[in-house]
Amino acid sequence: MTIDILAIGLSLTGDLVEAGLPGRFAAALPAAVAALLVLAIGSLRLRPAVQIYSLALMLTLLGDTVNVANRLAQATKIHDMPRSSPRPIR
């Protein structure tokens, strides 16, 4: 369970960083669907401690993924030069 959740979190982080997207686009990536599947399979276990552990780990990792992606998006935004708009010649 832990390895599945870590693989999903690293995949989401890598995809967001590689595409240069902010964290709010994490739900649009295919790995986000896998996160729901892992939680659904974890809910089939009859041990509440495992369910709580997997949910806490998933929420922590997804929160960290969004924070990392947002920080990288802000860091690249600082270094962008403003685009000048061409003006028509009269």
Secondary structure per residue as TSV (DSSP state, phi and psi in degrees):
chain	resnum	aa	ss	phi	psi
A	1	M	-	360.0	-44.5
A	2	T	H	-64.8	-42.0
A	3	I	H	-66.8	-38.4
A	4	D	H	-60.6	-46.1
A	5	I	H	-67.1	-40.5
A	6	L	H	-64.9	-38.9
A	7	A	H	-63.6	-41.1
A	8	I	H	-65.9	-45.5
A	9	G	H	-62.6	-43.1
A	10	L	H	-67.7	-35.4
A	11	S	H	-65.6	-44.5
A	12	L	H	-62.7	-44.7
A	13	T	H	-62.4	-45.8
A	14	G	H	-62.3	-41.8
A	15	D	H	-65.0	-43.1
A	16	L	H	-65.8	-41.6
A	17	V	H	-68.1	-43.7
A	18	E	H	-64.4	-38.8
A	19	A	H	-82.5	-13.9
A	20	G	T	72.4	28.0
A	21	L	-	-94.0	147.9
A	22	P	-	-71.9	167.7
A	23	G	G	-63.9	-21.2
A	24	R	G	-68.8	-10.8
A	25	F	G	-93.6	7.5
A	26	A	G	-62.7	-33.4
A	27	A	G	-71.0	-17.0
A	28	A	G	-84.7	-7.8
A	29	L	S	-88.5	149.6
A	30	P	H	-61.2	-28.6
A	31	A	H	-67.2	-22.0
A	32	A	H	-66.3	-32.8
A	33	V	H	-68.3	-36.6
A	34	A	H	-64.5	-32.3
A	35	A	H	-62.5	-40.7
A	36	L	H	-66.3	-37.3
A	37	L	H	-66.0	-39.4
A	38	V	H	-64.2	-41.4
A	39	L	H	-67.2	-36.3
A	40	A	H	-67.1	-42.2
A	41	I	H	-67.1	-37.1
A	42	G	H	-64.9	-28.7
A	43	S	H	-73.8	-15.7
A	44	L	T	-74.8	-17.3
A	45	R	S	-75.0	143.2
A	46	L	S	-92.9	11.6
A	47	R	-	-102.5	111.4
A	48	P	H	-61.2	-30.0
A	49	A	H	-64.0	-38.4
A	50	V	H	-68.8	-39.7
A	51	Q	H	-63.9	-44.7
A	52	I	H	-66.3	-41.7
A	53	Y	H	-61.3	-47.3
A	54	S	H	-66.9	-38.0
A	55	L	H	-66.1	-44.0
A	56	A	H	-64.4	-42.7
A	57	L	H	-65.0	-41.3
A	58	M	H	-65.0	-45.8
A	59	L	H	-65.2	-39.1
A	60	T	H	-64.4	-45.8
A	61	L	H	-68.4	-39.8
A	62	L	H	-67.4	-37.0
A	63	G	H	-64.0	-41.1
A	64	D	H	-66.1	-37.4
A	65	T	H	-61.5	-46.2
A	66	V	H	-64.9	-40.2
A	67	N	H	-64.7	-42.7
A	68	V	H	-63.8	-44.5
A	69	A	H	-64.9	-39.6
A	70	N	H	-66.6	-39.8
A	71	R	H	-63.9	-41.4
A	72	L	H	-68.1	-37.4
A	73	A	H	-64.9	-39.1
A	74	Q	H	-69.7	-36.6
A	75	A	H	-66.4	-37.7
A	76	T	H	-76.4	-27.6
A	77	K	H	-68.2	-33.5
A	78	I	H	-63.9	-36.2
A	79	H	H	-89.0	-4.5
A	80	D	-	-72.5	138.8
A	81	M	-	-85.4	142.6
A	82	P	-	-68.1	139.5
A	83	R	-	-83.9	131.9
A	84	S	-	-91.3	139.3
A	85	S	-	-90.8	133.7
A	86	P	-	-70.0	141.0
A	87	R	-	-106.8	141.6
A	88	P	-	-68.3	145.2
A	89	I	-	-86.5	132.6
A	90	R	-	-112.4	360.0
